[in-house]
Amino acid sequence: MARITLRQLLDHAASHGYAVPAFNINNMEQGIAIMQAAAAVDAPVIIQASRGARSYAGDLMLSHMIDALERTYPDIPLCMHQDHGNDEATCASAIAHGFTSVMMDGSLKADAKTAADYDYNVAITRRVVDLAHWVGASVEGELGVLGSLEHGGGEQEDGHGVEGKVSHDQLLTDPDQAVDFVRATKVDALAIAMGTSHGAYKFSRKPDGDILAMRVVEEIHRRLPNTHLVMHGSSSVPQPLQDMFNQFGGEMPQTWGVPVEEIVRGIRSGVRKVNIDTDCRLAMTAVFRKVAAETRSEFDPRKFLKPAMDAMRELCRERFEQFGTAGHASRIKVVPMSEMARRYRAGELDPRITREPVAA
């Protein structure tokens, strides 16, 4: 068995200078495609489920599906992660169902729509850290509100995302505050806001520094060189997939995602986890449309799902290779959660916050 915690996996990624794509799933076909891609290139895996995915598939189904993937691919370290937990109960129930890692998104209140203040974020994130670390599970926190620097709002994804306009400052993580947040909460990873957003419609043009603030990533890494950073909303929304989707009857307006080269830039500055969902959905649904258009008499769902899985597998393989994840699965010796819990209790995994370098 190779179920691994996020903390151990990202520690390894930091030591070897790579990042791990975190792919969202809702069903068996997505899980198989991810694991097939990982096995093909010897990559460790982060599979994550949102609250929407847990509601869609059911916790029991998801839990047993991950058990099956783990047993089918015993040589691939697999982290099962709760994406955008909205309160303590969501995170605790995920751990109870076998998740080895949870995200507590305290940037929003429990309704997952209302921007929260800093003190609320610190308090609820620290409570989740305490309960998760007690059993050896990892915690990702978020500082700053995920949303667009172009229009000042967020995008809903599975019912999660800020509603209404928020200030420019809220959409960019403050580096000074990031230091205080990591120190106060003891999170294992920090998701930061720098202009990315959920869904396909991230940017109205190819992003530059005004609407994708990679400088924020670099500055936070300078101040927190030992903290694992996370980029949310980082699907690249490839043009060929948009074109295929529209060629076979779709109506997706032209859009731009996060360029892979910008993600690679982030990896050089401490980004160790990169969230990808839209790309996987688009890879599969573009193929659904193609099959439906080219073989109009087809009614066997497998004739749609098998080529869709092939498309998603290829996408995942590309990301494993582009992010430097390939080739590392066999190099990782998984530490059980009980040992991770001991290390947390002993203080061995407390944040290492170094004094900022003095400017020349």
C-alpha positions as CSV (number, residue, x, y, z in Angstrom):
1,M,0.0,0.0,0.0
2,A,1.2,3.5,-0.8
3,R,-1.2,6.0,0.7
4,I,0.9,9.0,1.6
5,T,0.4,12.3,3.4
6,L,0.6,15.6,1.6
7,R,3.4,16.8,3.9
8,Q,5.7,13.9,3.2
9,L,5.1,14.1,-0.5
10,L,5.7,17.9,-0.7
11,D,8.8,17.6,1.5
12,H,10.2,15.1,-1.1
13,A,9.2,17.5,-3.9
14,A,11.0,20.4,-2.3
15,S,14.1,18.3,-1.8
16,H,14.2,17.4,-5.4
17,G,12.9,20.6,-7.0
18,Y,9.6,19.4,-8.5
19,A,5.9,20.0,-8.0
20,V,2.9,17.6,-8.0
21,P,-0.2,18.2,-10.0
22,A,-3.3,17.8,-7.9
23,F,-6.1,16.4,-10.0
24,N,-9.8,16.6,-9.0
25,I,-12.0,13.6,-9.5
26,N,-15.7,12.8,-9.3
27,N,-15.8,9.2,-10.7
28,M,-13.9,6.0,-11.4
29,E,-12.9,6.9,-15.0
30,Q,-11.0,10.0,-13.9
31,G,-9.2,8.1,-11.1
32,I,-8.1,5.3,-13.5
33,A,-6.8,7.8,-16.1
34,I,-4.7,9.7,-13.4
35,M,-3.2,6.5,-12.0
36,Q,-2.5,5.1,-15.5
37,A,-0.6,8.2,-16.4
38,A,1.3,8.2,-13.1
39,A,2.3,4.5,-13.5
40,A,3.5,5.2,-17.1
41,V,6.0,7.9,-15.9
42,D,6.7,6.7,-12.3
43,A,5.1,9.8,-10.7
44,P,3.5,10.2,-7.2
45,V,-0.1,11.4,-7.2
46,I,-2.4,13.8,-5.5
47,I,-6.0,13.1,-6.1
48,Q,-8.4,15.5,-4.6
49,A,-12.2,15.7,-4.1
50,S,-14.2,18.8,-3.5
51,R,-17.3,18.9,-1.3
52,G,-19.2,18.9,-4.6
53,A,-17.5,15.7,-5.6
54,R,-18.1,14.1,-2.2
55,S,-21.8,15.0,-2.6
56,Y,-22.0,13.7,-6.2
57,A,-20.2,10.3,-5.6
58,G,-20.8,9.8,-1.9
59,D,-18.1,9.4,0.7
60,L,-18.4,5.6,0.8
61,M,-18.1,5.3,-3.0
62,L,-15.1,7.7,-3.1
63,S,-13.4,6.0,-0.2
64,H,-13.7,2.5,-1.7
65,M,-12.7,3.8,-5.1
66,I,-9.5,5.3,-3.7
67,D,-8.8,2.0,-1.8
68,A,-9.2,0.2,-5.2
69,L,-6.8,2.6,-7.0
70,E,-4.3,2.2,-4.2
71,R,-4.4,-1.6,-4.4
72,T,-4.3,-1.6,-8.2
73,Y,-1.2,0.6,-8.2
74,P,0.7,-0.3,-5.0
75,D,3.9,1.2,-6.2
76,I,2.5,4.7,-6.7
77,P,2.5,7.0,-3.6
78,L,-1.1,8.3,-3.5
79,C,-2.2,11.3,-1.5
80,M,-6.0,11.7,-1.1
81,H,-6.8,15.3,-0.4
82,Q,-9.9,17.3,0.6
83,D,-10.1,20.3,-1.7
84,H,-11.5,23.5,-0.2
85,G,-12.9,22.3,3.1
86,N,-15.2,25.0,4.5
87,D,-15.2,24.1,8.2
88,E,-13.9,21.7,10.8
89,A,-16.6,19.1,10.2
90,T,-15.9,18.8,6.5
91,C,-12.2,18.3,7.2
92,A,-12.7,15.9,10.1
93,S,-15.2,13.7,8.1
94,A,-12.7,13.6,5.2
95,I,-10.0,12.2,7.4
96,A,-12.5,9.7,8.9
97,H,-13.0,8.4,5.3
98,G,-9.3,7.9,4.6
99,F,-8.2,11.3,3.3
100,T,-4.6,11.8,4.2
101,S,-4.7,15.5,3.7
102,V,-7.3,18.3,4.0
103,M,-7.5,21.9,2.9
104,M,-9.1,24.3,5.3
105,D,-10.1,27.3,3.2
106,G,-10.5,29.9,5.9
107,S,-10.3,32.7,3.4
108,L,-14.1,32.2,3.1
109,K,-16.6,31.7,5.9
110,A,-18.4,28.4,6.2
111,D,-21.0,29.3,3.5
112,A,-18.0,29.2,1.1
113,K,-19.2,32.4,-0.4
114,T,-18.4,35.2,2.0
115,A,-14.9,36.6,2.4
116,A,-13.6,36.0,5.9
117,D,-11.3,38.3,7.9
118,Y,-7.8,37.4,8.8
119,D,-8.5,36.5,12.5
120,Y,-11.2,34.1,11.5
121,N,-8.9,32.4,9.0
122,V,-6.1,32.0,11.5
123,A,-8.4,30.6,14.2
124,I,-10.3,28.0,12.1
125,T,-7.2,26.9,10.2
126,R,-5.3,26.4,13.5
127,R,-8.2,24.3,14.9
128,V,-8.1,22.1,11.8
129,V,-4.3,21.8,12.0
130,D,-4.5,20.6,15.6
131,L,-7.1,17.9,14.9
132,A,-5.4,16.7,11.7
133,H,-1.9,16.6,13.0
134,W,-3.1,14.6,16.0
135,V,-3.6,11.7,13.6
136,G,-0.8,12.5,11.2
137,A,-2.9,14.0,8.4
138,S,-1.6,17.2,6.6
139,V,-3.3,20.5,6.3
140,E,-3.2,23.1,3.5
141,G,-4.4,26.6,4.3
142,E,-5.3,29.5,2.1
143,L,-4.5,33.2,2.6
144,G,-6.1,35.7,0.2
145,V,-9.2,35.2,-1.8
146,L,-9.1,33.3,-5.1
147,G,-10.4,35.5,-7.9
148,S,-9.7,37.6,-11.0
149,L,-7.5,40.7,-10.9
150,E,-9.3,41.7,-14.2
151,H,-12.9,42.0,-12.8
152,G,-12.4,41.8,-9.1
153,G,-14.6,38.8,-8.4
154,G,-14.4,35.1,-8.0
155,E,-15.7,32.1,-9.9
156,Q,-18.0,29.5,-8.4
157,E,-16.8,25.9,-8.6
158,D,-19.0,23.2,-7.1
159,G,-20.7,25.8,-5.0
160,H,-17.4,27.2,-3.7
161,G,-16.1,30.7,-4.4
162,V,-16.5,34.3,-3.2
163,E,-19.6,36.1,-4.3
164,G,-19.6,39.8,-5.3
165,K,-16.6,42.1,-5.7
166,V,-13.6,42.0,-3.4
167,S,-10.8,44.5,-3.1
168,H,-7.6,44.2,-5.1
169,D,-5.7,43.7,-1.9
170,Q,-7.9,40.7,-0.9
171,L,-7.1,39.1,-4.3
172,L,-3.3,39.2,-3.6
173,T,-1.7,37.4,-0.6
174,D,0.3,39.8,1.5
175,P,3.8,38.4,2.0
176,D,4.2,39.8,5.5
177,Q,0.8,38.4,6.5
178,A,1.9,35.0,5.0
179,V,4.8,34.8,7.4
180,D,2.5,35.4,10.4
181,F,-0.1,33.0,9.1
182,V,2.2,30.1,8.7
183,R,3.8,30.8,12.1
184,A,0.3,31.0,13.8
185,T,-1.4,28.1,12.1
186,K,1.5,25.6,11.5
187,V,0.0,24.6,8.1
188,D,1.9,22.1,6.0
189,A,1.2,24.0,2.7
190,L,0.0,27.5,1.8
191,A,-2.3,28.3,-1.1
192,I,-1.8,31.9,-2.2
193,A,-3.9,34.3,-4.2
194,M,-2.2,35.9,-7.2
195,G,-4.9,36.2,-9.9
196,T,-5.9,32.6,-10.7
197,S,-9.5,31.5,-10.3
198,H,-11.7,28.5,-10.7
199,G,-13.3,27.3,-13.9
200,A,-12.4,27.8,-17.5
201,Y,-12.8,31.5,-17.8
202,K,-9.7,32.7,-15.9
203,F,-8.4,35.4,-18.2
204,S,-9.8,37.4,-21.1
205,R,-6.4,37.5,-22.7
206,K,-3.0,35.8,-22.4
207,P,-2.1,36.7,-18.8
208,D,0.8,39.0,-18.0
209,G,2.0,40.4,-14.7
210,D,-0.9,42.7,-14.3
211,I,-3.5,39.9,-14.1
212,L,-1.3,36.9,-13.1
213,A,1.0,38.2,-10.3
214,M,3.7,35.6,-10.1
215,R,5.8,38.2,-8.4
216,V,3.7,37.5,-5.3
217,V,4.7,33.8,-5.4
218,E,8.4,34.8,-5.7
219,E,8.2,37.3,-2.8
220,I,6.5,34.9,-0.4
221,H,9.0,32.2,-1.3
222,R,11.8,34.7,-0.5
223,R,10.3,35.2,2.9
224,L,9.2,31.6,3.5
225,P,11.7,29.5,1.7
226,N,10.8,26.4,3.7
227,T,7.0,26.6,3.2
228,H,5.3,24.6,0.4
229,L,3.3,26.9,-1.8
230,V,0.1,25.9,-3.7
231,M,-1.3,27.4,-6.9
232,H,-5.0,27.0,-7.2
233,G,-7.1,27.5,-10.3
234,S,-4.1,26.5,-12.5
235,S,-5.6,24.7,-15.4
236,S,-4.0,25.9,-18.7
237,V,-7.3,25.4,-20.7
238,P,-5.3,24.3,-23.8
239,Q,-6.4,25.8,-27.1
240,P,-6.6,22.5,-28.9
241,L,-9.1,21.2,-26.4
242,Q,-11.1,24.4,-26.7
243,D,-11.1,24.0,-30.4
244,M,-12.2,20.3,-30.3
245,F,-14.9,21.1,-27.9
246,N,-16.3,23.8,-30.2
247,Q,-15.7,21.9,-33.4
248,F,-18.1,19.2,-32.3
249,G,-21.0,21.4,-31.1
250,G,-19.7,23.1,-28.0
251,E,-20.1,26.9,-27.3
252,M,-17.1,27.8,-25.2
253,P,-16.1,31.4,-25.6
254,Q,-12.4,32.0,-26.2
255,T,-10.6,31.9,-22.9
256,W,-7.0,31.7,-21.5
257,G,-5.8,29.7,-18.6
258,V,-2.5,29.7,-16.7
259,P,0.4,29.0,-19.1
260,V,2.5,26.0,-18.2
261,E,5.6,28.1,-18.4
262,E,4.3,30.4,-15.6
263,I,3.6,27.3,-13.5
264,V,7.2,26.2,-14.1
265,R,8.3,29.6,-13.0
266,G,6.3,29.1,-9.8
267,I,7.9,25.7,-9.2
268,R,11.3,27.5,-9.2
269,S,9.9,29.6,-6.4
270,G,8.6,27.1,-4.0
271,V,5.3,26.0,-5.6
272,R,5.0,22.2,-4.8
273,K,1.2,21.6,-5.5
274,V,-0.6,22.7,-8.6
275,N,-4.4,22.3,-8.7
276,I,-5.9,21.1,-12.0
277,D,-9.6,20.4,-12.7
278,T,-10.9,22.2,-15.7
279,D,-8.3,20.8,-18.0
280,C,-9.3,17.2,-17.1
281,R,-13.0,18.0,-17.5
282,L,-12.4,19.6,-20.9
283,A,-10.2,16.8,-22.1
284,M,-13.0,14.3,-21.4
285,T,-16.0,16.3,-22.6
286,A,-14.4,17.4,-25.8
287,V,-14.1,13.7,-26.7
288,F,-17.7,13.0,-25.6
289,R,-18.8,15.6,-28.1
290,K,-16.5,14.2,-30.8
291,V,-17.8,10.7,-30.4
292,A,-21.4,11.9,-30.3
293,A,-21.0,13.9,-33.5
294,E,-19.0,11.3,-35.4
295,T,-21.0,8.2,-34.3
296,R,-24.5,9.4,-33.9
297,S,-26.0,6.0,-33.4
298,E,-23.6,5.1,-30.5
299,F,-25.4,4.5,-27.2
300,D,-22.8,2.4,-25.3
301,P,-21.3,4.7,-22.6
302,R,-18.0,2.9,-22.7
303,K,-17.5,4.0,-26.3
304,F,-17.6,7.6,-24.9
305,L,-15.7,6.9,-21.7
306,K,-12.7,4.9,-23.0
307,P,-11.4,7.5,-25.5
308,A,-12.2,10.2,-22.9
309,M,-10.0,8.4,-20.4
310,D,-7.3,8.2,-23.0
311,A,-7.4,12.0,-23.5
312,M,-7.3,12.7,-19.8
313,R,-4.5,10.2,-19.3
314,E,-2.4,12.0,-21.9
315,L,-3.1,15.4,-20.3
316,C,-2.1,14.1,-16.9
317,R,1.1,12.5,-18.3
318,E,2.1,15.8,-19.8
319,R,1.6,17.6,-16.5
320,F,3.7,15.0,-14.6
321,E,6.5,15.5,-17.1
322,Q,6.2,19.3,-17.3
323,F,6.2,19.7,-13.5
324,G,9.2,17.4,-13.0
325,T,7.0,14.8,-11.1
326,A,7.9,11.9,-13.4
327,G,10.5,9.5,-12.2
328,H,10.0,10.1,-8.4
329,A,7.4,7.6,-7.3
330,S,9.9,4.8,-6.9
331,R,12.2,7.0,-4.9
332,I,9.7,7.6,-2.1
333,K,9.5,5.4,0.9
334,V,6.1,6.1,2.4
335,V,5.9,7.0,6.1
336,P,2.7,5.8,7.9
337,M,0.4,8.4,9.4
338,S,1.1,7.2,12.9
339,E,4.8,8.1,12.4
340,M,3.8,11.5,11.0
341,A,1.6,12.1,14.1
342,R,4.6,11.3,16.3
343,R,6.8,13.8,14.4
344,Y,4.1,16.5,14.7
345,R,3.8,15.9,18.5
346,A,7.6,16.1,18.8
347,G,7.7,19.4,17.0
348,E,9.9,17.9,14.3
349,L,7.5,19.2,11.5
350,D,6.9,22.7,12.9
351,P,7.4,25.5,10.3
352,R,10.9,26.6,9.8
353,I,10.7,30.4,9.4
354,T,14.1,31.9,8.8
355,R,15.1,35.5,9.2
356,E,14.5,37.4,6.0
357,P,17.8,38.2,4.0
358,V,19.0,41.7,4.4
359,A,18.6,43.7,1.1
360,A,21.9,44.7,-0.5
